[in-house]
Amino acid sequence: MALAKFSWTAERPWTAEADRRTRGEGGFSILEVLIATTILTVALSALAQLFVISTRANAGAKTTSYASVLAQQKMEQLRSLMFGFDNLGLPITDFTTNITVASEQVSGGKGLSASPDKSLGRNTDGYCDFIDQFGNSLGGGTTPPAGTVYIRRWSIEPLPTNPNNTLVFQVLVTRYRDRGTADDAVDVKRLPDEARIISVKTRKAA
């Protein structure tokens, strides 16, 4: 009768850790989860702040760009008015064109007449117009009508060193809002989301 052969192998002692490894149930402790969650929360908060800052900056840049376009439009309109010499060499200047209305009119306006003091700091009849949200002119005057989003003001000043033949134009486009003390300064201030441009026009032969 053949005898069965037996072999004996010493088994490793059972532990909870060994059992977890065997069943693939390894994980993180509560402390590790809390730390990771805290780090994630801080990171997301920083990203949220950056998103808000970026959104505000983009909105401000858009407003400033739009105001610059409106200012440039008025500057081109001013520069297109007659300021030169006739066939006899006599100076001619447009003093009547009304550029405060949606469609420019050849009479009823100030043309290139020198503006009053501080026309950039207050709504001056003949030297400002009001713009709606779509960039359409709502006309001039001193009181913004309903629908006004932007106020466009301009000044016309003879150059002190050559007052008869050179004019200095300034155009300021602001939001329709309380500008605080920005309008009270001797030199009217431009706020961050506004536009102000300056140009010079010299009398030329017609």
Secondary structure as GFF3:
##gff-version 3
##sequence-region A 1 206
A	DSSP	alpha_helix	16	23	.	.	.	ID=ss1
A	DSSP	alpha_helix	30	79	.	.	.	ID=ss2
A	DSSP	beta_strand	83	85	.	.	.	ID=ss3
A	DSSP	beta_strand	91	93	.	.	.	ID=ss4
A	DSSP	beta_strand	128	131	.	.	.	ID=ss5
A	DSSP	beta_strand	150	158	.	.	.	ID=ss6
A	DSSP	beta_strand	166	175	.	.	.	ID=ss7
A	DSSP	beta_strand	195	202	.	.	.	ID=ss8
A	DSSP	beta_strand	204	205	.	.	.	ID=ss9
###
